[in-house]
Amino acid sequence: MDLRAFAKINLGLDVQRKRPDGYHDLRMIMQMTGMYDRISLRGIPGGQGIRLRTNLPYIPADQRNLAYRAASLLMEEFGVTDGLSIRLEKFIPVAAGLAGGSSDAAAVLIGVNEIFDLGLSRKELMDRGVKIGADVPYCVLQGTALAEGIGEILTPLPDMPPCSILLAKPPISVSTKEVYGALRADEIKEHPDIDGMILAIREGDLRGIASRAKNVLEDVTAPNHPVIREYESEMEEAGALVSIMSGSGPTVFGLFEDSRKAMKCRDEMRRKYPGARVFLTRPQQKGDDSNGSGQ
Ligand code: ATP
């Protein structure tokens, strides 16, 4: 069985408060993009355990891999005795704010449920997914959604209007844990207008969405990494309606109404920043598994 695990961006990301358990209460607008990892799953009758192979030597291929963990969670719960082979071809940049690992896990939950005929609903898969990571339930749901709590309380929203999404991952690493550790939730001066963005999504108003796009984690990450603001300016000068950081970064994305401007910006950024991963795509609607990879 061949699956695609799509990358997400946050059109809006607000942190409301730090909770006593150390997590933060969030309000985020999640959007799937057409960038994806490929996953092939094969049940091995009479086989034993899980075998994972990936094209990236620097990510773990055992229990530490979220795709592996997703498979073992379901297979243990349901006492599956057959083996499973997972081939994971990573394309989504790792540790980039694009939820690549979470999306791999979500795709494996969906695939294992089918291959071994476990009969779980999407909701039941989402409930199990949160044990693997806060973004996993959203990656099972897909599309456009409001995510609250630590990200697991989900409200589906209508599809965002068509546009071009330019993703640019600078050649730097940021640790999600450190970003949240450095955040002072009670000192956030300007919270994003998440409710206004929901209205704009309901009205299909791309400019209204763009004018409210904001990520409060950027105020933690960007001052230490000037390249983030540099990429954003590059995109906005090239005609993006807006450009902000996704998740805890460092990936920056721009929303373009005009696909030619987006293509031109992609080419220019690839030339100017050879160390960056620059990828042009579009919103991935829920249940749309046609080739949405973009260029
Ligand atoms: P988020 O947006 O949820 O913060 P991310 O894009 O920052 O996610 P990931 O790419 O999901 O981060 O992975 C971060 C870490 O998880 C890496 O250090 C990696 O070694 C580990 N990891 C485990 N499983 C996977 C996987 N299937 N793909 C990528 N990384 C994985």
py3Dmol code that shows the C-alpha trace and the ligand (Angstrom):
import py3Dmol

protein = """\
ATOM      1  CA  MET A   1       0.000   0.000   0.000  1.00  0.00           C
ATOM      2  CA  ASP A   2       1.375   3.395  -1.034  1.00  0.00           C
ATOM      3  CA  LEU A   3       0.554   6.455   1.026  1.00  0.00           C
ATOM      4  CA  ARG A   4       1.418  10.119   1.054  1.00  0.00           C
ATOM      5  CA  ALA A   5       2.126  12.019   4.254  1.00  0.00           C
ATOM      6  CA  PHE A   6       1.635  15.743   3.697  1.00  0.00           C
ATOM      7  CA  ALA A   7       3.433  18.689   5.328  1.00  0.00           C
ATOM      8  CA  LYS A   8       1.404  21.244   7.270  1.00  0.00           C
ATOM      9  CA  ILE A   9       1.853  24.955   7.794  1.00  0.00           C
ATOM     10  CA  ASN A  10       0.343  27.179  10.479  1.00  0.00           C
ATOM     11  CA  LEU A  11      -1.538  30.080   8.918  1.00  0.00           C
ATOM     12  CA  GLY A  12      -1.868  31.398  12.465  1.00  0.00           C
ATOM     13  CA  LEU A  13      -0.274  30.276  15.718  1.00  0.00           C
ATOM     14  CA  ASP A  14      -1.189  31.767  19.082  1.00  0.00           C
ATOM     15  CA  VAL A  15      -0.029  30.700  22.524  1.00  0.00           C
ATOM     16  CA  GLN A  16      -2.579  31.479  25.191  1.00  0.00           C
ATOM     17  CA  ARG A  17      -0.927  30.335  28.388  1.00  0.00           C
ATOM     18  CA  LYS A  18       1.556  27.955  29.901  1.00  0.00           C
ATOM     19  CA  ARG A  19      -0.232  25.126  31.669  1.00  0.00           C
ATOM     20  CA  PRO A  20       0.716  23.673  35.031  1.00  0.00           C
ATOM     21  CA  ASP A  21       1.830  20.477  33.236  1.00  0.00           C
ATOM     22  CA  GLY A  22       4.436  22.473  31.286  1.00  0.00           C
ATOM     23  CA  TYR A  23       2.601  22.334  27.943  1.00  0.00           C
ATOM     24  CA  HIS A  24       1.104  25.447  26.364  1.00  0.00           C
ATOM     25  CA  ASP A  25      -2.502  26.073  25.404  1.00  0.00           C
ATOM     26  CA  LEU A  26      -2.467  26.943  21.731  1.00  0.00           C
ATOM     27  CA  ARG A  27      -4.844  28.244  19.076  1.00  0.00           C
ATOM     28  CA  MET A  28      -3.633  27.448  15.615  1.00  0.00           C
ATOM     29  CA  ILE A  29      -4.974  27.471  12.100  1.00  0.00           C
ATOM     30  CA  MET A  30      -3.569  24.384  10.428  1.00  0.00           C
ATOM     31  CA  GLN A  31      -3.292  23.936   6.686  1.00  0.00           C
ATOM     32  CA  MET A  32      -2.041  20.917   4.737  1.00  0.00           C
ATOM     33  CA  THR A  33       0.210  21.591   1.772  1.00  0.00           C
ATOM     34  CA  GLY A  34       0.930  19.436  -1.256  1.00  0.00           C
ATOM     35  CA  MET A  35       4.496  18.620  -0.135  1.00  0.00           C
ATOM     36  CA  TYR A  36       4.701  15.000   0.965  1.00  0.00           C
ATOM     37  CA  ASP A  37       6.747  12.015   2.109  1.00  0.00           C
ATOM     38  CA  ARG A  38       6.055   8.684   0.423  1.00  0.00           C
ATOM     39  CA  ILE A  39       5.303   5.665   2.554  1.00  0.00           C
ATOM     40  CA  SER A  40       4.926   2.069   1.382  1.00  0.00           C
ATOM     41  CA  LEU A  41       3.472  -0.454   3.794  1.00  0.00           C
ATOM     42  CA  ARG A  42       3.507  -4.187   3.306  1.00  0.00           C
ATOM     43  CA  GLY A  43       2.031  -6.760   5.651  1.00  0.00           C
ATOM     44  CA  ILE A  44       4.205  -9.866   5.922  1.00  0.00           C
ATOM     45  CA  PRO A  45       2.044 -12.926   6.696  1.00  0.00           C
ATOM     46  CA  GLY A  46       3.824 -15.066   9.229  1.00  0.00           C
ATOM     47  CA  GLY A  47       6.495 -12.373   9.481  1.00  0.00           C
ATOM     48  CA  GLN A  48       7.687 -10.895  12.713  1.00  0.00           C
ATOM     49  CA  GLY A  49       7.727  -7.353  14.006  1.00  0.00           C
ATOM     50  CA  ILE A  50       8.226  -4.095  12.149  1.00  0.00           C
ATOM     51  CA  ARG A  51      11.013  -3.289   9.746  1.00  0.00           C
ATOM     52  CA  LEU A  52      11.508   0.348   8.716  1.00  0.00           C
ATOM     53  CA  ARG A  53      13.791   1.584   5.981  1.00  0.00           C
ATOM     54  CA  THR A  54      14.258   5.233   5.096  1.00  0.00           C
ATOM     55  CA  ASN A  55      16.263   7.209   2.559  1.00  0.00           C
ATOM     56  CA  LEU A  56      17.668   9.534   5.264  1.00  0.00           C
ATOM     57  CA  PRO A  57      20.529   8.012   7.251  1.00  0.00           C
ATOM     58  CA  TYR A  58      20.252  10.626  10.003  1.00  0.00           C
ATOM     59  CA  ILE A  59      16.740   9.847  11.174  1.00  0.00           C
ATOM     60  CA  PRO A  60      16.121   6.845  13.409  1.00  0.00           C
ATOM     61  CA  ALA A  61      14.680   3.655  11.901  1.00  0.00           C
ATOM     62  CA  ASP A  62      13.473   2.122  15.184  1.00  0.00           C
ATOM     63  CA  GLN A  63      10.951   2.927  17.949  1.00  0.00           C
ATOM     64  CA  ARG A  64      12.222   6.528  17.947  1.00  0.00           C
ATOM     65  CA  ASN A  65      10.762   7.015  14.477  1.00  0.00           C
ATOM     66  CA  LEU A  66       7.182   8.253  14.716  1.00  0.00           C
ATOM     67  CA  ALA A  67       6.126   6.094  11.751  1.00  0.00           C
ATOM     68  CA  TYR A  68       7.447   2.999  13.519  1.00  0.00           C
ATOM     69  CA  ARG A  69       5.797   4.048  16.780  1.00  0.00           C
ATOM     70  CA  ALA A  70       2.431   4.502  15.065  1.00  0.00           C
ATOM     71  CA  ALA A  71       2.574   0.998  13.601  1.00  0.00           C
ATOM     72  CA  SER A  72       3.640  -0.627  16.844  1.00  0.00           C
ATOM     73  CA  LEU A  73       0.945   1.202  18.829  1.00  0.00           C
ATOM     74  CA  LEU A  74      -1.849  -0.300  16.724  1.00  0.00           C
ATOM     75  CA  MET A  75      -0.246  -3.690  16.163  1.00  0.00           C
ATOM     76  CA  GLU A  76       0.311  -4.224  19.882  1.00  0.00           C
ATOM     77  CA  GLU A  77      -3.180  -3.087  20.843  1.00  0.00           C
ATOM     78  CA  PHE A  78      -4.782  -5.444  18.327  1.00  0.00           C
ATOM     79  CA  GLY A  79      -2.342  -8.307  18.809  1.00  0.00           C
ATOM     80  CA  VAL A  80      -1.339  -8.357  15.133  1.00  0.00           C
ATOM     81  CA  THR A  81       0.990 -11.307  14.683  1.00  0.00           C
ATOM     82  CA  ASP A  82       1.980 -10.662  11.043  1.00  0.00           C
ATOM     83  CA  GLY A  83       5.030  -8.577  10.305  1.00  0.00           C
ATOM     84  CA  LEU A  84       5.088  -5.124   8.687  1.00  0.00           C
ATOM     85  CA  SER A  85       7.581  -3.593   6.318  1.00  0.00           C
ATOM     86  CA  ILE A  86       7.622   0.233   6.161  1.00  0.00           C
ATOM     87  CA  ARG A  87       9.515   2.050   3.446  1.00  0.00           C
ATOM     88  CA  LEU A  88       9.691   5.776   4.241  1.00  0.00           C
ATOM     89  CA  GLU A  89      10.931   8.151   1.581  1.00  0.00           C
ATOM     90  CA  LYS A  90      11.416  11.521   3.257  1.00  0.00           C
ATOM     91  CA  PHE A  91      10.996  14.665   1.240  1.00  0.00           C
ATOM     92  CA  ILE A  92       9.600  16.988   3.917  1.00  0.00           C
ATOM     93  CA  PRO A  93      12.551  18.722   5.610  1.00  0.00           C
ATOM     94  CA  VAL A  94      13.218  17.279   9.073  1.00  0.00           C
ATOM     95  CA  ALA A  95      12.761  19.388  12.235  1.00  0.00           C
ATOM     96  CA  ALA A  96      11.443  22.213  10.122  1.00  0.00           C
ATOM     97  CA  GLY A  97       8.081  23.211  11.637  1.00  0.00           C
ATOM     98  CA  LEU A  98       6.216  21.226   8.967  1.00  0.00           C
ATOM     99  CA  ALA A  99       5.144  18.282  11.163  1.00  0.00           C
ATOM    100  CA  GLY A 100       6.836  15.781   8.863  1.00  0.00           C
ATOM    101  CA  GLY A 101       7.225  13.087  11.510  1.00  0.00           C
ATOM    102  CA  SER A 102       3.670  13.566  12.791  1.00  0.00           C
ATOM    103  CA  SER A 103       2.298  13.278   9.280  1.00  0.00           C
ATOM    104  CA  ASP A 104       4.263  10.076   8.664  1.00  0.00           C
ATOM    105  CA  ALA A 105       2.771   8.688  11.883  1.00  0.00           C
ATOM    106  CA  ALA A 106      -0.753   9.672  10.830  1.00  0.00           C
ATOM    107  CA  ALA A 107      -0.367   8.031   7.414  1.00  0.00           C
ATOM    108  CA  VAL A 108       0.907   4.828   9.042  1.00  0.00           C
ATOM    109  CA  LEU A 109      -2.060   4.780  11.461  1.00  0.00           C
ATOM    110  CA  ILE A 110      -4.432   5.049   8.497  1.00  0.00           C
ATOM    111  CA  GLY A 111      -2.516   2.435   6.491  1.00  0.00           C
ATOM    112  CA  VAL A 112      -2.096  -0.138   9.278  1.00  0.00           C
ATOM    113  CA  ASN A 113      -5.799   0.182  10.118  1.00  0.00           C
ATOM    114  CA  GLU A 114      -6.608  -0.796   6.522  1.00  0.00           C
ATOM    115  CA  ILE A 115      -3.955  -3.429   5.904  1.00  0.00           C
ATOM    116  CA  PHE A 116      -4.835  -5.408   9.021  1.00  0.00           C
ATOM    117  CA  ASP A 117      -8.534  -4.607   8.796  1.00  0.00           C
ATOM    118  CA  LEU A 118      -8.730  -3.177  12.315  1.00  0.00           C
ATOM    119  CA  GLY A 119     -11.997  -1.329  11.676  1.00  0.00           C
ATOM    120  CA  LEU A 120     -11.068   1.897  13.491  1.00  0.00           C
ATOM    121  CA  SER A 121     -12.788   5.149  12.523  1.00  0.00           C
ATOM    122  CA  ARG A 122     -10.810   8.337  11.779  1.00  0.00           C
ATOM    123  CA  LYS A 123     -11.843   9.623  15.205  1.00  0.00           C
ATOM    124  CA  GLU A 124     -10.502   6.471  16.871  1.00  0.00           C
ATOM    125  CA  LEU A 125      -7.243   6.839  14.972  1.00  0.00           C
ATOM    126  CA  MET A 126      -7.012  10.485  16.065  1.00  0.00           C
ATOM    127  CA  ASP A 127      -7.527   9.489  19.718  1.00  0.00           C
ATOM    128  CA  ARG A 128      -4.620   7.059  19.451  1.00  0.00           C
ATOM    129  CA  GLY A 129      -2.498   9.510  17.433  1.00  0.00           C
ATOM    130  CA  VAL A 130      -2.263  12.036  20.258  1.00  0.00           C
ATOM    131  CA  LYS A 131      -0.226   9.493  22.241  1.00  0.00           C
ATOM    132  CA  ILE A 132       2.449   9.801  19.571  1.00  0.00           C
ATOM    133  CA  GLY A 133       2.406  13.588  19.202  1.00  0.00           C
ATOM    134  CA  ALA A 134       0.163  16.623  19.544  1.00  0.00           C
ATOM    135  CA  ASP A 135       0.040  17.256  15.776  1.00  0.00           C
ATOM    136  CA  VAL A 136      -0.781  13.647  14.829  1.00  0.00           C
ATOM    137  CA  PRO A 137      -4.594  13.920  15.229  1.00  0.00           C
ATOM    138  CA  TYR A 138      -4.605  16.918  12.884  1.00  0.00           C
ATOM    139  CA  CYS A 139      -2.485  15.008  10.361  1.00  0.00           C
ATOM    140  CA  VAL A 140      -5.132  12.252  10.409  1.00  0.00           C
ATOM    141  CA  LEU A 141      -7.901  14.844   9.933  1.00  0.00           C
ATOM    142  CA  GLN A 142      -6.052  16.956   7.287  1.00  0.00           C
ATOM    143  CA  GLY A 143      -7.424  19.925   5.324  1.00  0.00           C
ATOM    144  CA  THR A 144      -7.925  23.287   7.038  1.00  0.00           C
ATOM    145  CA  ALA A 145      -8.656  23.217  10.769  1.00  0.00           C
ATOM    146  CA  LEU A 146      -8.598  25.110  14.039  1.00  0.00           C
ATOM    147  CA  ALA A 147      -6.415  23.285  16.577  1.00  0.00           C
ATOM    148  CA  GLU A 148      -6.722  24.103  20.270  1.00  0.00           C
ATOM    149  CA  GLY A 149      -5.468  22.639  23.554  1.00  0.00           C
ATOM    150  CA  ILE A 150      -1.983  21.311  22.809  1.00  0.00           C
ATOM    151  CA  GLY A 151      -3.153  20.933  19.211  1.00  0.00           C
ATOM    152  CA  GLU A 152      -5.398  17.920  19.660  1.00  0.00           C
ATOM    153  CA  ILE A 153      -8.799  19.654  19.974  1.00  0.00           C
ATOM    154  CA  LEU A 154      -9.800  20.060  16.355  1.00  0.00           C
ATOM    155  CA  THR A 155     -12.524  21.934  14.519  1.00  0.00           C
ATOM    156  CA  PRO A 156     -12.578  21.315  10.765  1.00  0.00           C
ATOM    157  CA  LEU A 157     -12.897  24.474   8.650  1.00  0.00           C
ATOM    158  CA  PRO A 158     -13.840  24.991   4.998  1.00  0.00           C
ATOM    159  CA  ASP A 159     -10.993  24.681   2.486  1.00  0.00           C
ATOM    160  CA  MET A 160      -8.837  27.773   2.243  1.00  0.00           C
ATOM    161  CA  PRO A 161      -9.073  29.523  -1.139  1.00  0.00           C
ATOM    162  CA  PRO A 162      -6.666  28.387  -3.882  1.00  0.00           C
ATOM    163  CA  CYS A 163      -3.266  30.071  -3.864  1.00  0.00           C
ATOM    164  CA  SER A 164       0.415  29.293  -4.265  1.00  0.00           C
ATOM    165  CA  ILE A 165       2.391  28.452  -1.157  1.00  0.00           C
ATOM    166  CA  LEU A 166       6.132  28.942  -1.327  1.00  0.00           C
ATOM    167  CA  LEU A 167       8.065  27.055   1.368  1.00  0.00           C
ATOM    168  CA  ALA A 168      11.676  27.923   2.179  1.00  0.00           C
ATOM    169  CA  LYS A 169      13.639  26.051   4.831  1.00  0.00           C
ATOM    170  CA  PRO A 170      16.894  27.790   5.698  1.00  0.00           C
ATOM    171  CA  PRO A 171      19.944  25.617   6.422  1.00  0.00           C
ATOM    172  CA  ILE A 172      19.681  26.027  10.200  1.00  0.00           C
ATOM    173  CA  SER A 173      18.173  23.925  12.988  1.00  0.00           C
ATOM    174  CA  VAL A 174      15.895  25.044  15.769  1.00  0.00           C
ATOM    175  CA  SER A 175      14.707  22.921  18.650  1.00  0.00           C
ATOM    176  CA  THR A 176      10.942  22.985  19.247  1.00  0.00           C
ATOM    177  CA  LYS A 177      11.593  22.328  22.932  1.00  0.00           C
ATOM    178  CA  GLU A 178      13.950  25.287  23.257  1.00  0.00           C
ATOM    179  CA  VAL A 179      11.593  27.616  21.415  1.00  0.00           C
ATOM    180  CA  TYR A 180       8.722  26.827  23.807  1.00  0.00           C
ATOM    181  CA  GLY A 181      11.170  26.967  26.718  1.00  0.00           C
ATOM    182  CA  ALA A 182      12.226  30.500  25.792  1.00  0.00           C
ATOM    183  CA  LEU A 183       8.654  31.705  25.228  1.00  0.00           C
ATOM    184  CA  ARG A 184       7.109  33.945  27.900  1.00  0.00           C
ATOM    185  CA  ALA A 185       3.424  33.353  27.191  1.00  0.00           C
ATOM    186  CA  ASP A 186       2.259  36.086  29.607  1.00  0.00           C
ATOM    187  CA  GLU A 187       4.452  38.675  27.887  1.00  0.00           C
ATOM    188  CA  ILE A 188       3.070  38.247  24.363  1.00  0.00           C
ATOM    189  CA  LYS A 189       2.048  41.746  23.318  1.00  0.00           C
ATOM    190  CA  GLU A 190       0.215  41.107  20.101  1.00  0.00           C
ATOM    191  CA  HIS A 191      -1.906  37.982  19.737  1.00  0.00           C
ATOM    192  CA  PRO A 192      -2.950  36.893  16.242  1.00  0.00           C
ATOM    193  CA  ASP A 193      -6.588  37.449  15.305  1.00  0.00           C
ATOM    194  CA  ILE A 194      -7.450  33.745  15.020  1.00  0.00           C
ATOM    195  CA  ASP A 195     -11.235  34.368  15.103  1.00  0.00           C
ATOM    196  CA  GLY A 196     -10.882  36.929  12.322  1.00  0.00           C
ATOM    197  CA  MET A 197      -8.909  34.418  10.298  1.00  0.00           C
ATOM    198  CA  ILE A 198     -11.614  31.788  10.769  1.00  0.00           C
ATOM    199  CA  LEU A 199     -14.168  34.270   9.407  1.00  0.00           C
ATOM    200  CA  ALA A 200     -11.913  35.071   6.448  1.00  0.00           C
ATOM    201  CA  ILE A 201     -11.577  31.320   5.726  1.00  0.00           C
ATOM    202  CA  ARG A 202     -15.349  30.904   5.906  1.00  0.00           C
ATOM    203  CA  GLU A 203     -15.713  33.797   3.451  1.00  0.00           C
ATOM    204  CA  GLY A 204     -13.021  32.455   1.099  1.00  0.00           C
ATOM    205  CA  ASP A 205     -11.132  35.717   1.530  1.00  0.00           C
ATOM    206  CA  LEU A 206      -7.453  35.030   0.825  1.00  0.00           C
ATOM    207  CA  ARG A 207      -6.384  38.612   1.501  1.00  0.00           C
ATOM    208  CA  GLY A 208      -8.264  38.561   4.810  1.00  0.00           C
ATOM    209  CA  ILE A 209      -6.427  35.365   5.726  1.00  0.00           C
ATOM    210  CA  ALA A 210      -3.080  36.820   4.707  1.00  0.00           C
ATOM    211  CA  SER A 211      -3.621  40.039   6.657  1.00  0.00           C
ATOM    212  CA  ARG A 212      -4.148  37.999   9.850  1.00  0.00           C
ATOM    213  CA  ALA A 213      -1.336  35.472   9.355  1.00  0.00           C
ATOM    214  CA  LYS A 214       0.886  35.597  12.429  1.00  0.00           C
ATOM    215  CA  ASN A 215       2.937  33.182  14.499  1.00  0.00           C
ATOM    216  CA  VAL A 216       3.897  34.242  18.031  1.00  0.00           C
ATOM    217  CA  LEU A 217       6.779  31.725  18.097  1.00  0.00           C
ATOM    218  CA  GLU A 218       8.481  33.808  15.451  1.00  0.00           C
ATOM    219  CA  ASP A 219       9.250  36.444  18.067  1.00  0.00           C
ATOM    220  CA  VAL A 220      11.343  33.809  19.862  1.00  0.00           C
ATOM    221  CA  THR A 221      13.022  32.201  16.854  1.00  0.00           C
ATOM    222  CA  ALA A 222      13.581  35.054  14.406  1.00  0.00           C
ATOM    223  CA  PRO A 223      15.754  37.359  16.592  1.00  0.00           C
ATOM    224  CA  ASN A 224      18.322  34.540  16.887  1.00  0.00           C
ATOM    225  CA  HIS A 225      18.151  33.695  13.187  1.00  0.00           C
ATOM    226  CA  PRO A 226      18.075  36.799  10.931  1.00  0.00           C
ATOM    227  CA  VAL A 227      17.724  34.534   7.891  1.00  0.00           C
ATOM    228  CA  ILE A 228      14.036  34.074   8.782  1.00  0.00           C
ATOM    229  CA  ARG A 229      13.141  37.742   8.356  1.00  0.00           C
ATOM    230  CA  GLU A 230      15.397  37.876   5.308  1.00  0.00           C
ATOM    231  CA  TYR A 231      13.435  35.123   3.548  1.00  0.00           C
ATOM    232  CA  GLU A 232      10.162  36.775   4.528  1.00  0.00           C
ATOM    233  CA  SER A 233      11.218  40.117   3.051  1.00  0.00           C
ATOM    234  CA  GLU A 234      12.400  38.335  -0.075  1.00  0.00           C
ATOM    235  CA  MET A 235       8.963  36.752  -0.549  1.00  0.00           C
ATOM    236  CA  GLU A 236       7.001  39.891   0.261  1.00  0.00           C
ATOM    237  CA  GLU A 237       9.117  41.985  -2.118  1.00  0.00           C
ATOM    238  CA  ALA A 238       8.453  39.346  -4.791  1.00  0.00           C
ATOM    239  CA  GLY A 239       4.693  39.770  -4.388  1.00  0.00           C
ATOM    240  CA  ALA A 240       3.644  37.417  -1.572  1.00  0.00           C
ATOM    241  CA  LEU A 241       0.513  38.630   0.216  1.00  0.00           C
ATOM    242  CA  VAL A 242       2.280  37.649   3.429  1.00  0.00           C
ATOM    243  CA  SER A 243       5.226  35.591   4.591  1.00  0.00           C
ATOM    244  CA  ILE A 244       5.636  34.129   8.097  1.00  0.00           C
ATOM    245  CA  MET A 245       7.359  31.256   9.891  1.00  0.00           C
ATOM    246  CA  SER A 246       5.597  27.884  10.285  1.00  0.00           C
ATOM    247  CA  GLY A 247       5.379  26.142  13.692  1.00  0.00           C
ATOM    248  CA  SER A 248       8.536  26.551  15.736  1.00  0.00           C
ATOM    249  CA  GLY A 249      10.455  27.123  12.515  1.00  0.00           C
ATOM    250  CA  PRO A 250      12.706  27.590  10.832  1.00  0.00           C
ATOM    251  CA  THR A 251      10.655  27.081   7.614  1.00  0.00           C
ATOM    252  CA  VAL A 252       9.179  30.285   6.215  1.00  0.00           C
ATOM    253  CA  PHE A 253       6.217  30.260   3.857  1.00  0.00           C
ATOM    254  CA  GLY A 254       4.668  32.867   1.588  1.00  0.00           C
ATOM    255  CA  LEU A 255       1.108  32.990   0.250  1.00  0.00           C
ATOM    256  CA  PHE A 256       0.837  34.192  -3.343  1.00  0.00           C
ATOM    257  CA  GLU A 257      -2.292  35.048  -5.312  1.00  0.00           C
ATOM    258  CA  ASP A 258      -0.285  35.183  -8.517  1.00  0.00           C
ATOM    259  CA  SER A 259       1.340  31.835  -9.360  1.00  0.00           C
ATOM    260  CA  ARG A 260       3.794  33.417 -11.824  1.00  0.00           C
ATOM    261  CA  LYS A 261       5.169  35.684  -9.128  1.00  0.00           C
ATOM    262  CA  ALA A 262       5.479  32.656  -6.849  1.00  0.00           C
ATOM    263  CA  MET A 263       7.419  30.705  -9.493  1.00  0.00           C
ATOM    264  CA  LYS A 264       9.711  33.639 -10.117  1.00  0.00           C
ATOM    265  CA  CYS A 265      10.340  34.027  -6.399  1.00  0.00           C
ATOM    266  CA  ARG A 266      11.060  30.280  -6.062  1.00  0.00           C
ATOM    267  CA  ASP A 267      13.651  30.447  -8.858  1.00  0.00           C
ATOM    268  CA  GLU A 268      15.234  33.584  -7.453  1.00  0.00           C
ATOM    269  CA  MET A 269      15.451  32.172  -3.921  1.00  0.00           C
ATOM    270  CA  ARG A 270      16.947  28.897  -5.146  1.00  0.00           C
ATOM    271  CA  ARG A 271      19.617  30.910  -6.953  1.00  0.00           C
ATOM    272  CA  LYS A 272      20.295  33.293  -4.084  1.00  0.00           C
ATOM    273  CA  TYR A 273      20.200  30.737  -1.235  1.00  0.00           C
ATOM    274  CA  PRO A 274      21.681  27.479  -2.535  1.00  0.00           C
ATOM    275  CA  GLY A 275      21.680  25.996   0.987  1.00  0.00           C
ATOM    276  CA  ALA A 276      17.917  26.448   1.375  1.00  0.00           C
ATOM    277  CA  ARG A 277      15.178  23.964   0.486  1.00  0.00           C
ATOM    278  CA  VAL A 278      12.703  25.977  -1.584  1.00  0.00           C
ATOM    279  CA  PHE A 279       9.503  24.336  -2.772  1.00  0.00           C
ATOM    280  CA  LEU A 280       6.385  25.666  -4.449  1.00  0.00           C
ATOM    281  CA  THR A 281       3.094  24.008  -3.682  1.00  0.00           C
ATOM    282  CA  ARG A 282      -0.571  24.739  -2.957  1.00  0.00           C
ATOM    283  CA  PRO A 283      -3.132  24.003  -0.251  1.00  0.00           C
ATOM    284  CA  GLN A 284      -3.913  20.301  -0.033  1.00  0.00           C
ATOM    285  CA  GLN A 285      -7.639  19.843   0.467  1.00  0.00           C
ATOM    286  CA  LYS A 286      -8.990  17.109   2.673  1.00  0.00           C
ATOM    287  CA  GLY A 287      -9.262  13.777   0.886  1.00  0.00           C
ATOM    288  CA  ASP A 288      -7.547  15.117  -2.248  1.00  0.00           C
ATOM    289  CA  ASP A 289      -4.905  12.553  -3.008  1.00  0.00           C
ATOM    290  CA  SER A 290      -4.290  13.642  -6.577  1.00  0.00           C
ATOM    291  CA  ASN A 291      -0.774  14.748  -7.333  1.00  0.00           C
ATOM    292  CA  GLY A 292      -0.544  17.948  -5.390  1.00  0.00           C
ATOM    293  CA  SER A 293       3.183  18.040  -5.048  1.00  0.00           C
ATOM    294  CA  GLY A 294       3.771  21.280  -6.964  1.00  0.00           C
ATOM    295  CA  GLN A 295       7.212  21.980  -8.342  1.00  0.00           C
TER     296      GLN A 295
END
"""
ligand_1 = """\
31
ATP
P 6.767 19.910 14.215
O 6.268 20.833 13.157
O 5.695 18.985 14.750
O 7.580 20.566 15.265
P 9.081 19.147 12.867
O 8.928 19.397 11.413
O 9.750 20.230 13.620
O 7.698 18.856 13.485
P 9.977 16.439 12.470
O 10.538 16.564 11.102
O 8.663 15.783 12.604
O 9.924 17.874 13.164
O 11.030 15.641 13.369
C 11.748 16.155 14.414
C 12.590 15.051 15.080
O 11.897 13.803 15.179
C 13.862 14.782 14.324
O 14.908 15.059 15.192
C 13.839 13.300 13.953
O 15.040 12.643 14.240
C 12.709 12.696 14.757
N 11.840 11.820 13.915
C 11.218 10.727 14.345
N 10.476 10.176 13.367
C 10.606 10.941 12.278
C 10.083 10.886 10.957
N 9.259 9.913 10.565
N 10.437 11.871 10.107
C 11.270 12.863 10.516
N 11.799 12.945 11.736
C 11.496 12.005 12.635
"""
view = py3Dmol.view(width=600, height=400)
view.addModel(protein, "pdb")
view.setStyle({"model": 0}, {"cartoon": {"style": "trace"}})
view.addModel(ligand_1, "xyz")
view.setStyle({"model": 1}, {"stick": {}})
view.zoomTo()
view.show()
